[in-house]
Amino acid sequence: MRKLLLLTSFMALLLVLAGCGGEESAASSEEGEAVKTVEVAVSSSSRPLSYVGDDGELTGYEVELLRAVDEKLEDYEFNIEGASDSAGEIGLDTGQYDLLAQGLILSDERKESYLIPDESNGPSLMKIFATGDQAGEIESLDDLAGKKVVPVTPTGGVYNLLNAYNEEHPDNQIEFDTSDGGIPTSDRLQEVNDGVYDAFVNPSNLGQQEIIEEAGLDIHVTEPVEINPTYFLIHDSEENVALRDKVSEALAELKEEGVVSELSNEFYGEDILQYEAE
């Protein structure tokens, strides 16, 4: 009887261990390796790029694109968190976050500091938002000379764009003032609509079209005056090199499958990939 009890206990132990093994297998990739959690930071208030929806969950172009990438990567699981721009950048530098998504344009400093996927996550389109009666009169940067331009942040991409234009066109200077950031895009568009300014130069992925339609603004939007690819930035570590390569492959596949275009049309109202090869 004692031997029978010991045998029964031993068999029960084997069943428990087998169950544990099954749980571990469920948390592993098909190759048998443990799935790595990737800590991802996105902005929580950059509609339609990334923002908190009415249901309290993060959504937006980059958020949904990241989820589509995650579905393709069997060895990784993305944990996407909302963070301020500065907190996201600091977290990426310290390794708190493995990946940062903020509609980021590459600079020499970023190329040296982070791992960059070979594939972009779509272009950022710089456009001019002008008063409605300026249609045909303001279509390019050349047309901004002598116009009242909305003040720009002195460290931003618009500032660099306008300064570069002025350096190349000494006889057709664009006059503009600088101001601190933080003024909502909706306020800037309203100022253009009211004639306080003639034009507002800004990346077009900040929900301007939705603002214009909801507020009934009379705004003329030009074709892109500058096109810059944006990228996910990845914390520079040896183990993240493989992540960088996998993200690149996934993005290329999602473009080929039309997923990126679908997300672009959903959140931006146009397919931004049409400008990628230009």
C-alpha positions as CSV (number, residue, x, y, z in Angstrom):
1,M,0.0,0.0,0.0
2,R,2.8,2.4,0.9
3,K,4.6,1.7,-2.5
4,L,1.3,2.4,-4.3
5,L,0.8,5.7,-2.5
6,L,4.4,6.8,-3.4
7,L,3.8,5.8,-7.0
8,T,0.6,7.7,-7.1
9,S,2.3,10.8,-5.6
10,F,5.1,10.6,-8.1
11,M,2.7,10.4,-11.1
12,A,0.8,13.4,-9.8
13,L,4.1,15.4,-9.5
14,L,4.9,14.5,-13.1
15,L,1.5,15.8,-14.2
16,V,2.1,19.1,-12.4
17,L,5.6,19.5,-14.0
18,A,4.1,18.6,-17.4
19,G,1.5,21.3,-16.9
20,C,4.2,23.9,-16.0
21,G,6.1,22.9,-19.0
22,G,3.0,23.5,-21.1
23,E,2.6,27.0,-19.7
24,E,6.2,27.9,-20.4
25,S,5.8,26.6,-23.9
26,A,2.7,28.8,-24.4
27,A,4.8,31.9,-23.6
28,S,7.5,30.9,-26.0
29,S,7.9,31.3,-29.8
30,E,7.5,28.5,-32.3
31,E,11.3,28.2,-32.3
32,G,11.2,27.3,-28.6
33,E,12.8,30.6,-27.3
34,A,11.1,32.8,-24.7
35,V,9.2,35.7,-26.1
36,K,10.9,39.0,-25.3
37,T,8.8,42.0,-24.1
38,V,9.6,45.2,-25.9
39,E,8.9,48.3,-23.9
40,V,7.5,50.9,-26.3
41,A,6.9,54.6,-25.7
42,V,4.4,56.7,-27.7
43,S,2.9,60.1,-27.2
44,S,-0.5,60.0,-25.6
45,S,-1.7,63.4,-26.9
46,S,-0.6,63.7,-30.6
47,R,-3.8,62.9,-32.4
48,P,-3.9,61.3,-35.0
49,L,-0.3,60.1,-34.7
50,S,-0.9,58.5,-31.2
51,Y,-3.5,59.5,-28.6
52,V,-5.9,58.1,-26.0
53,G,-9.3,57.3,-27.6
54,D,-12.8,57.7,-26.2
55,D,-12.5,54.2,-24.7
56,G,-9.4,55.2,-22.7
57,E,-7.1,53.1,-24.9
58,L,-4.1,54.2,-26.9
59,T,-4.7,54.4,-30.7
60,G,-3.6,56.4,-33.7
61,Y,-1.5,55.8,-36.8
62,E,1.7,54.8,-35.1
63,V,0.1,52.9,-32.3
64,E,-1.9,50.7,-34.8
65,L,1.1,50.3,-37.0
66,L,3.2,49.1,-34.0
67,R,0.4,46.6,-33.2
68,A,0.5,45.3,-36.8
69,V,4.3,45.0,-36.5
70,D,3.9,43.2,-33.2
71,E,1.6,40.6,-34.8
72,K,4.3,39.7,-37.3
73,L,7.0,39.2,-34.7
74,E,6.6,35.9,-33.0
75,D,9.7,36.3,-30.8
76,Y,8.5,39.7,-29.4
77,E,5.6,41.2,-27.5
78,F,5.2,45.0,-27.5
79,N,4.1,46.7,-24.3
80,I,3.0,50.1,-25.6
81,E,2.8,53.0,-23.1
82,G,1.9,56.7,-23.4
83,A,4.6,59.1,-22.4
84,S,5.4,62.8,-22.8
85,D,8.0,63.5,-25.6
86,S,10.7,64.3,-23.1
87,A,10.0,61.3,-20.9
88,G,10.0,59.0,-24.0
89,E,13.4,60.4,-25.1
90,I,15.0,60.0,-21.7
91,G,13.5,56.5,-21.3
92,L,15.0,55.5,-24.6
93,D,18.4,56.8,-23.7
94,T,18.4,55.0,-20.3
95,G,17.0,51.8,-21.7
96,Q,13.7,52.1,-19.9
97,Y,12.2,51.9,-23.3
98,D,13.4,49.7,-26.2
99,L,11.5,51.6,-28.9
100,L,10.3,55.2,-29.3
101,A,7.6,56.3,-31.7
102,Q,6.9,60.0,-32.0
103,G,6.8,60.7,-35.8
104,L,10.6,61.1,-35.6
105,I,12.7,62.5,-38.4
106,L,16.3,61.4,-38.5
107,S,19.2,63.7,-37.6
108,D,22.9,62.9,-37.5
109,E,22.7,62.8,-33.7
110,R,19.9,60.2,-33.8
111,K,21.7,58.1,-36.3
112,E,24.7,57.9,-34.0
113,S,22.7,57.4,-30.8
114,Y,20.1,54.8,-31.7
115,L,19.4,51.7,-33.8
116,I,17.4,52.8,-36.9
117,P,15.3,50.3,-38.9
118,D,16.1,50.2,-42.6
119,E,12.4,50.8,-43.4
120,S,10.7,54.1,-42.5
121,N,7.2,54.0,-40.9
122,G,6.0,56.6,-43.5
123,P,6.8,60.2,-44.5
124,S,6.1,63.3,-42.6
125,L,4.6,65.9,-45.0
126,M,5.3,69.5,-44.4
127,K,2.4,71.6,-45.8
128,I,1.3,75.2,-45.8
129,F,-2.1,76.0,-44.3
130,A,-3.3,79.4,-45.8
131,T,-6.4,81.5,-45.5
132,G,-9.0,80.3,-48.0
133,D,-8.7,83.4,-50.3
134,Q,-5.0,82.6,-50.8
135,A,-5.7,79.5,-52.9
136,G,-3.6,79.8,-56.0
137,E,-1.6,82.6,-54.4
138,I,0.1,80.6,-51.7
139,E,1.2,77.2,-53.0
140,S,4.9,76.9,-52.1
141,L,7.5,78.4,-49.9
142,D,8.4,80.9,-52.7
143,D,4.9,82.4,-52.1
144,L,5.5,83.2,-48.4
145,A,7.7,86.2,-49.0
146,G,5.9,89.3,-47.8
147,K,3.2,87.2,-46.1
148,K,2.4,87.0,-42.4
149,V,3.6,83.6,-41.2
150,V,2.6,82.0,-37.9
151,P,5.5,82.1,-35.5
152,V,7.5,78.9,-35.2
153,T,9.3,77.1,-32.4
154,P,13.0,78.0,-32.6
155,T,14.3,74.5,-32.3
156,G,11.7,72.7,-34.6
157,G,11.7,71.3,-38.1
158,V,9.7,74.3,-39.5
159,Y,12.3,76.7,-38.1
160,N,15.1,74.8,-39.9
161,L,13.1,74.6,-43.1
162,L,12.4,78.3,-43.3
163,N,16.0,79.2,-42.3
164,A,17.4,76.9,-45.0
165,Y,15.0,78.4,-47.6
166,N,16.2,81.9,-46.7
167,E,19.8,81.0,-46.9
168,E,19.2,79.6,-50.4
169,H,17.0,82.5,-51.5
170,P,18.6,85.8,-50.4
171,D,16.4,87.8,-52.8
172,N,13.1,86.2,-51.7
173,Q,13.2,86.1,-47.9
174,I,10.4,84.7,-45.7
175,E,10.0,86.9,-42.6
176,F,8.8,85.1,-39.5
177,D,8.9,85.3,-35.7
178,T,9.6,82.6,-33.2
179,S,7.6,81.7,-30.1
180,D,7.5,79.1,-27.4
181,G,5.8,75.8,-28.3
182,G,2.6,74.6,-26.6
183,I,0.1,76.6,-28.6
184,P,-2.5,74.1,-29.9
185,T,-2.7,73.5,-33.6
186,S,-6.4,74.3,-33.5
187,D,-5.6,77.8,-32.2
188,R,-3.0,78.4,-35.0
189,L,-5.5,77.3,-37.7
190,Q,-8.2,79.6,-36.2
191,E,-5.7,82.5,-36.4
192,V,-5.1,81.8,-40.1
193,N,-8.9,81.4,-40.7
194,D,-9.4,84.8,-39.0
195,G,-6.7,86.5,-41.1
196,V,-4.4,87.2,-38.1
197,Y,-1.8,85.3,-40.2
198,D,-1.7,84.4,-43.9
199,A,-0.1,81.0,-43.5
200,F,0.9,78.3,-41.1
201,V,3.7,75.9,-42.0
202,N,3.4,72.6,-40.2
203,P,3.7,68.8,-40.5
204,S,0.3,67.6,-41.8
205,N,0.1,64.6,-39.5
206,L,-1.2,66.5,-36.4
207,G,-4.9,66.2,-37.2
208,Q,-5.3,69.5,-39.0
209,Q,-7.8,68.2,-41.6
210,E,-10.1,67.0,-38.8
211,I,-9.8,70.3,-37.0
212,I,-10.6,72.2,-40.2
213,E,-13.7,70.1,-40.9
214,E,-15.1,70.1,-37.4
215,A,-14.6,73.9,-36.9
216,G,-15.8,74.7,-40.4
217,L,-12.6,76.7,-41.2
218,D,-11.9,78.3,-44.6
219,I,-8.3,77.0,-45.0
220,H,-6.4,76.2,-48.2
221,V,-4.0,73.3,-47.8
222,T,-1.1,73.1,-50.2
223,E,0.7,70.1,-51.6
224,P,3.8,69.0,-49.5
225,V,6.6,71.6,-49.5
226,E,9.0,69.1,-47.9
227,I,8.8,65.4,-47.4
228,N,10.8,63.7,-44.6
229,P,10.6,59.9,-43.8
230,T,10.0,59.2,-40.1
231,Y,11.4,56.3,-38.1
232,F,11.0,54.3,-35.0
233,L,14.1,54.7,-32.8
234,I,15.4,51.7,-30.9
235,H,17.7,51.7,-27.9
236,D,21.2,50.8,-28.9
237,S,22.1,47.5,-27.3
238,E,23.5,44.2,-28.7
239,E,20.3,42.3,-28.0
240,N,18.2,45.0,-29.8
241,V,20.1,44.6,-33.1
242,A,17.9,41.6,-34.0
243,L,14.8,43.6,-33.0
244,R,15.8,46.4,-35.4
245,D,16.2,43.9,-38.2
246,K,12.8,42.2,-37.5
247,V,11.0,45.6,-37.3
248,S,12.5,46.5,-40.7
249,E,11.3,43.3,-42.3
250,A,7.8,43.7,-40.8
251,L,7.4,47.3,-42.0
252,A,8.4,46.3,-45.5
253,E,5.8,43.5,-45.5
254,L,3.1,45.7,-44.1
255,K,3.7,48.3,-46.9
256,E,3.6,45.6,-49.5
257,E,0.4,44.2,-48.1
258,G,-1.3,47.6,-48.1
259,V,-1.7,47.8,-44.3
260,V,0.3,51.0,-44.0
261,S,-1.8,52.7,-46.7
262,E,-5.0,51.6,-45.0
263,L,-3.9,53.0,-41.6
264,S,-2.8,56.2,-43.3
265,N,-6.1,56.7,-45.0
266,E,-7.9,55.9,-41.7
267,F,-6.0,58.4,-39.5
268,Y,-4.7,61.0,-42.0
269,G,-7.4,60.9,-44.7
270,E,-4.8,60.2,-47.4
271,D,-2.2,57.6,-48.4
272,I,1.1,59.2,-47.3
273,L,3.0,56.4,-49.0
274,Q,2.3,58.0,-52.4
275,Y,5.0,60.6,-51.4
276,E,7.6,58.1,-50.0
277,A,9.5,57.6,-53.2
278,E,9.5,61.3,-54.2
